[in-house]
């Protein structure tokens, strides 16, 4: 198989996707490629398995380009920010039934894909995609630059996580020179929040539990919270960054109850502690500083297992 990214643009029909309930990195990557293909007069469908609403703090991105799949089988599928096909949700059968799957990611050891373009040391998938665009001399418009910058900002936590190296700033500077609006994107993602979502944050903060010996902090979002505060799960995507603020902690976990009673966990590390290993215990994934998982265990069982795995590392 040809390893040049752009050589697969002409093997249509094309589907562009990423993990279920996509974040800024997955959406930013997917829409960046969609915009590029559109500029080249190449049709492609962008679609995700979205169980709720798309995050309102990412609506500076061209959400209107996200639609539902129109084909029963695609010749080429580009998958972003997803190392395991099970994380594709309802789109997994469609993707695996395609003729070719191209995976672009920054997570460790993806388990599927005919062509894998991976750098586990990259801060975001958009960083990997930016390199590809540059290496293959693909034009980055202002709109594409905004998409790439969004993934870079979200997956580095506003350039605060330990995965923020000199290359990240070099890329950010180049994207700004290409028209990316850093201040607007940062304000949208981190600088504004609906009042009801802010009240929900207060409830989550009240539930914070700290294990001082392990320097581990966690909190929980319940389904009833969304009803009580008249908000949606998409408004809690950045809540893990609030949980991790406590300086007494090195490891942070936010558990979010799903519609079926299972839990989705978001993990963050403030040090060199590898939370990807914690996530892997639950068959989750990610990278050293930020990872996630899903579990049908009870809250008590999840916390017990997380603490046991932390003890193995410290």
Backbone torsions as a table, in degrees:
resi	resn	phi	psi	omega
1	UNK	NA	139.4	178.5
2	UNK	-67.7	132.0	-176.9
3	UNK	-90.8	0.3	176.3
4	UNK	-78.0	128.9	-175.7
5	UNK	-59.9	-49.8	-172.3
6	UNK	-70.9	-17.6	178.6
7	UNK	-65.7	-17.3	-178.7
8	UNK	-93.5	0.5	-179.8
9	UNK	-67.6	-25.3	-170.4
10	UNK	-99.3	5.5	178.1
11	UNK	-98.5	83.9	-172.3
12	UNK	-99.3	162.2	1.3
13	UNK	-73.3	153.8	-174.5
14	UNK	-116.6	136.5	171.8
15	UNK	-118.2	137.8	176.9
16	UNK	-119.3	128.5	-176.7
17	UNK	-152.6	-172.8	179.8
18	UNK	-168.1	-163.2	-174.5
19	UNK	-69.3	159.2	180.0
20	UNK	-57.4	144.6	-177.6
21	UNK	47.2	65.5	-170.8
22	UNK	-62.9	149.0	176.4
23	UNK	-100.3	-169.9	-176.4
24	UNK	-62.2	-33.4	-179.4
25	UNK	-70.9	-46.0	-179.7
26	UNK	-66.9	-47.4	-179.8
27	UNK	-66.3	-43.4	-179.3
28	UNK	-60.0	-43.2	179.4
29	UNK	-64.8	-48.9	-176.6
30	UNK	-61.3	-45.4	-178.4
31	UNK	-72.2	-29.4	175.6
32	UNK	-62.2	-44.2	178.9
33	UNK	-68.4	-41.1	177.9
34	UNK	-57.4	-46.5	179.8
35	UNK	-63.2	-38.8	178.3
36	UNK	-63.9	-48.2	-179.0
37	UNK	-62.3	-39.8	177.4
38	UNK	-60.1	-40.2	178.8
39	UNK	-65.7	-20.0	179.0
40	UNK	-100.6	10.4	-179.9
41	UNK	60.4	37.3	178.0
42	UNK	-113.8	124.5	-178.9
43	UNK	-78.1	140.6	176.0
44	UNK	-155.3	149.5	177.9
45	UNK	-105.4	130.3	174.3
46	UNK	-105.1	123.9	-178.4
47	UNK	-151.0	148.2	177.3
48	UNK	-137.0	159.3	167.1
49	UNK	-83.9	109.0	-176.2
50	UNK	-119.2	112.7	-175.6
51	UNK	-84.8	-16.1	178.0
52	UNK	-130.1	-132.9	176.8
53	UNK	-103.7	154.5	171.6
54	UNK	-67.9	145.8	-176.6
55	UNK	-60.2	128.9	-179.7
56	UNK	-67.5	-23.7	-178.9
57	UNK	-79.9	2.3	174.8
58	UNK	-116.8	13.3	-174.3
59	UNK	-77.8	7.5	168.6
60	UNK	-75.4	-14.7	176.2
61	UNK	-80.9	155.6	-177.1
62	UNK	-76.1	74.1	-179.0
63	UNK	-55.8	-29.1	-176.9
64	UNK	-60.3	-17.8	-179.9
65	UNK	-80.4	-9.9	179.3
66	UNK	-87.9	121.0	-177.0
67	UNK	-132.5	-169.6	176.4
68	UNK	-100.5	149.5	-179.4
69	UNK	-59.9	137.1	-178.3
70	UNK	-107.1	-8.1	-178.2
71	UNK	-110.9	151.8	174.4
72	UNK	-82.3	-21.2	178.8
73	UNK	-151.8	133.2	178.8
74	UNK	-107.8	144.5	178.2
75	UNK	-75.4	-40.7	-178.7
76	UNK	-130.4	133.6	175.1
77	UNK	-125.1	128.1	173.0
78	UNK	-101.1	121.7	-177.9
79	UNK	-114.1	127.8	-177.8
80	UNK	-116.1	139.5	170.0
81	UNK	59.1	40.9	-176.9
82	UNK	-148.9	110.1	-175.2
83	UNK	-93.6	-10.0	-178.9
84	UNK	-135.9	129.9	-174.3
85	UNK	-60.7	-25.5	179.0
86	UNK	-63.2	-23.0	179.9
87	UNK	-78.0	-1.2	176.4
88	UNK	-80.6	-11.1	-179.7
89	UNK	66.0	-133.7	-175.8
90	UNK	-67.8	-15.3	-179.9
91	UNK	-85.8	-4.4	-176.8
92	UNK	-56.4	-49.3	-179.4
93	UNK	-60.3	-40.4	-180.0
94	UNK	-62.7	-42.9	-179.8
95	UNK	-66.4	-48.5	-176.5
96	UNK	-69.6	-18.6	177.8
97	UNK	-87.7	-2.0	-179.5
98	UNK	-76.6	165.0	-179.0
99	UNK	-73.1	-33.5	-175.7
100	UNK	-148.7	136.4	178.4
101	UNK	-121.6	122.7	177.3
102	UNK	-108.3	116.7	-177.4
103	UNK	-104.9	124.7	175.0
104	UNK	-118.1	123.7	-170.5
105	UNK	-160.6	169.2	173.9
106	UNK	-126.2	16.4	176.5
107	UNK	-93.7	165.4	-173.3
108	UNK	-83.2	132.7	169.4
109	UNK	49.1	69.8	175.1
110	UNK	-61.1	146.8	-172.7
111	UNK	-98.0	3.4	-179.7
112	UNK	-150.7	174.0	178.5
113	UNK	111.8	134.9	177.0
114	UNK	-78.7	-33.8	174.6
115	UNK	-128.3	122.9	-179.2
116	UNK	-114.9	121.7	178.1
117	UNK	-115.4	93.6	-165.9
118	UNK	-126.5	141.3	166.6
119	UNK	-141.4	99.9	-178.2
120	UNK	-66.7	-11.6	178.0
121	UNK	-90.4	-8.6	178.5
122	UNK	-73.3	149.6	-178.7
123	UNK	-74.3	-28.7	-176.8
124	UNK	-152.0	163.3	174.2
125	UNK	-67.8	-34.4	178.3
126	UNK	-64.8	-27.5	175.0
127	UNK	-65.9	-42.9	177.7
128	UNK	-63.7	-43.7	-179.4
129	UNK	-65.9	-39.0	176.6
130	UNK	-57.6	-46.2	179.3
131	UNK	-59.2	-42.2	179.8
132	UNK	-61.8	-46.8	179.1
133	UNK	-58.1	-43.4	-179.3
134	UNK	-68.2	-46.4	-177.7
135	UNK	-62.4	-35.4	-176.6
136	UNK	-100.5	12.6	173.9
137	UNK	55.0	46.9	176.3
138	UNK	-95.6	134.1	-171.8
139	UNK	-72.6	132.6	178.0
140	UNK	-106.0	108.3	177.7
141	UNK	-79.2	175.0	176.5
142	UNK	-59.8	-43.5	-178.4
143	UNK	-63.9	-41.0	176.9
144	UNK	-65.8	-41.2	179.3
145	UNK	-60.4	-38.8	177.1
146	UNK	-62.6	-41.3	179.3
147	UNK	-64.5	-46.0	-179.8
148	UNK	-64.8	-40.2	179.3
149	UNK	-64.5	-35.9	-179.9
150	UNK	-59.8	-46.7	177.8
151	UNK	-64.1	-37.8	-179.8
152	UNK	-65.6	-42.1	-179.4
153	UNK	-67.9	-47.2	-174.8
154	UNK	-67.5	-39.7	-175.1
155	UNK	-84.4	-6.4	171.6
156	UNK	-107.6	2.8	-178.7
157	UNK	58.6	51.6	-177.1
158	UNK	63.4	38.7	178.0
159	UNK	65.3	31.7	-179.0
160	UNK	-109.4	-23.2	-177.0
161	UNK	-71.3	163.2	-178.0
162	UNK	-67.8	-12.8	177.8
163	UNK	-81.4	1.3	178.8
164	UNK	-83.3	105.0	179.2
165	UNK	-113.6	-174.2	-176.2
166	UNK	-62.0	-35.3	-179.2
167	UNK	-64.1	-35.7	178.8
168	UNK	-58.6	-45.0	179.5
169	UNK	-68.6	-35.9	177.3
170	UNK	-62.7	-43.8	178.2
171	UNK	-65.0	-45.2	179.6
172	UNK	-58.6	-41.9	179.5
173	UNK	-63.5	-41.6	179.4
174	UNK	-66.8	-41.2	178.7
175	UNK	-63.3	-36.9	176.1
176	UNK	-64.9	-40.1	178.7
177	UNK	-65.3	-22.9	178.2
178	UNK	-90.2	-0.4	174.1
179	UNK	115.2	-4.1	179.9
180	UNK	-60.2	133.5	-176.8
181	UNK	-95.8	86.9	-175.0
182	UNK	-59.6	-45.9	-176.1
183	UNK	-66.1	-40.3	179.3
184	UNK	-65.8	-45.3	-178.8
185	UNK	-63.3	-44.3	179.7
186	UNK	-63.3	-41.1	179.2
187	UNK	-64.4	-42.8	-179.5
188	UNK	-63.5	-44.0	-173.7
189	UNK	-76.6	-44.8	-170.8
190	UNK	-118.1	-16.9	-170.1
191	UNK	-97.0	-4.2	-179.9
192	UNK	-146.7	146.0	-178.4
193	UNK	-153.5	144.7	178.0
194	UNK	-62.3	146.3	-177.1
195	UNK	-57.4	-43.0	-179.2
196	UNK	-63.5	-38.3	177.8
197	UNK	-67.7	-32.6	177.5
198	UNK	-67.6	-37.6	176.9
199	UNK	-66.6	-37.4	176.1
200	UNK	-62.9	-40.9	176.8
201	UNK	-55.9	-41.0	179.8
202	UNK	-60.2	-41.1	179.0
203	UNK	-65.4	-39.6	179.6
204	UNK	-66.6	-38.3	177.4
205	UNK	-63.8	-39.9	178.3
206	UNK	-61.9	-25.5	-178.4
207	UNK	-90.2	1.2	-176.5
208	UNK	-57.0	135.1	175.9
209	UNK	-124.4	131.1	-177.9
210	UNK	-118.7	127.7	170.2
211	UNK	-98.4	102.9	-173.2
212	UNK	-65.2	-36.3	-178.8
213	UNK	-65.1	-40.3	-178.8
214	UNK	-91.2	-8.2	-175.6
215	UNK	54.6	46.4	-176.3
216	UNK	-120.6	129.3	-179.3
217	UNK	-126.0	145.1	179.2
218	UNK	-151.7	161.2	173.5
219	UNK	-151.4	176.6	-170.9
220	UNK	-137.7	141.5	169.6
221	UNK	-113.5	124.4	179.6
222	UNK	-99.3	157.4	177.1
223	UNK	-58.6	-37.0	-179.9
224	UNK	-62.0	-25.0	179.8
225	UNK	-62.4	-38.3	-178.0
226	UNK	-65.3	-35.3	177.3
227	UNK	-73.4	-44.3	-177.2
228	UNK	-61.7	-41.5	-176.1
229	UNK	-101.7	7.5	176.5
230	UNK	50.9	54.2	178.3
231	UNK	-140.7	-177.5	-175.0
232	UNK	-123.3	165.1	-178.9
233	UNK	-63.5	-28.0	-179.8
234	UNK	-63.9	-21.8	-179.7
235	UNK	-81.3	-0.6	179.9
236	UNK	-107.9	8.0	-174.8
237	UNK	-60.9	-33.8	-178.5
238	UNK	-97.0	7.0	-176.9
239	UNK	-64.9	-28.3	178.6
240	UNK	-60.1	-29.2	179.6
241	UNK	-72.9	-19.4	172.7
242	UNK	-79.4	-44.2	-179.3
243	UNK	-59.6	-38.6	-174.9
244	UNK	-76.8	-3.0	-175.2
245	UNK	-70.0	-26.9	-176.0
246	UNK	-59.2	120.9	-174.8
247	UNK	-71.1	-14.1	177.6
248	UNK	-76.2	-7.7	-175.5
249	UNK	-114.0	151.1	172.1
250	UNK	-111.6	-22.8	-177.0
251	UNK	-127.9	131.8	-177.9
252	UNK	-126.1	144.1	177.8
253	UNK	-136.0	131.9	170.1
254	UNK	-118.3	121.0	176.4
255	UNK	-98.9	130.7	178.7
256	UNK	-121.4	119.1	179.3
257	UNK	-68.6	135.3	179.5
258	UNK	-96.3	172.3	-177.6
259	UNK	-58.8	-31.4	-177.0
260	UNK	-91.1	7.1	178.1
261	UNK	90.3	-6.4	174.9
262	UNK	-79.6	177.5	-177.7
263	UNK	-127.4	142.4	171.9
264	UNK	-108.0	128.0	-178.4
265	UNK	-110.6	135.6	173.5
266	UNK	-114.1	126.3	-176.6
267	UNK	-114.7	141.9	174.9
268	UNK	-137.2	147.4	177.1
269	UNK	-121.0	137.3	176.9
270	UNK	-96.1	-9.0	-176.8
271	UNK	-125.5	-154.0	177.8
272	UNK	-87.6	8.7	176.7
273	UNK	-64.0	134.6	-173.6
274	UNK	-94.7	98.8	-179.2
275	UNK	-77.0	-11.9	175.5
276	UNK	-63.2	-35.1	177.3
277	UNK	-67.2	-35.0	175.4
278	UNK	-64.2	-46.2	-179.2
279	UNK	-63.0	-36.2	-177.7
280	UNK	-64.9	-25.5	176.1
281	UNK	-59.0	-33.2	180.0
282	UNK	-100.3	18.1	-177.1
283	UNK	63.4	27.8	175.0
284	UNK	-94.5	-165.8	-178.6
285	UNK	-165.5	-172.7	-177.8
286	UNK	144.1	-136.7	176.0
287	UNK	-141.6	-177.1	-168.1
288	UNK	-58.0	-41.0	-174.6
289	UNK	-91.4	-22.1	-176.2
290	UNK	-150.2	125.1	-178.9
291	UNK	-146.7	172.6	179.7
292	UNK	-150.8	166.4	179.9
293	UNK	-158.9	167.7	172.3
294	UNK	-124.6	148.4	-178.1
295	UNK	-152.4	143.5	174.1
296	UNK	-100.8	11.6	175.8
297	UNK	-75.5	166.2	175.0
298	UNK	-74.1	165.3	178.9
299	UNK	-58.0	-47.1	-178.7
300	UNK	-59.5	-40.6	179.9
301	UNK	-68.4	-39.5	178.5
302	UNK	-61.7	-49.8	-178.2
303	UNK	-62.3	-41.7	178.1
304	UNK	-59.4	-45.3	179.9
305	UNK	-67.5	-40.1	177.9
306	UNK	-60.9	-46.1	-180.0
307	UNK	-62.8	-40.4	178.0
308	UNK	-62.6	-40.1	179.7
309	UNK	-70.3	-34.3	175.9
310	UNK	-62.2	-43.4	-179.4
311	UNK	-59.8	-31.4	179.5
312	UNK	-69.6	-24.6	-176.7
313	UNK	-94.5	-25.9	-173.8
314	UNK	-95.5	NA	NA
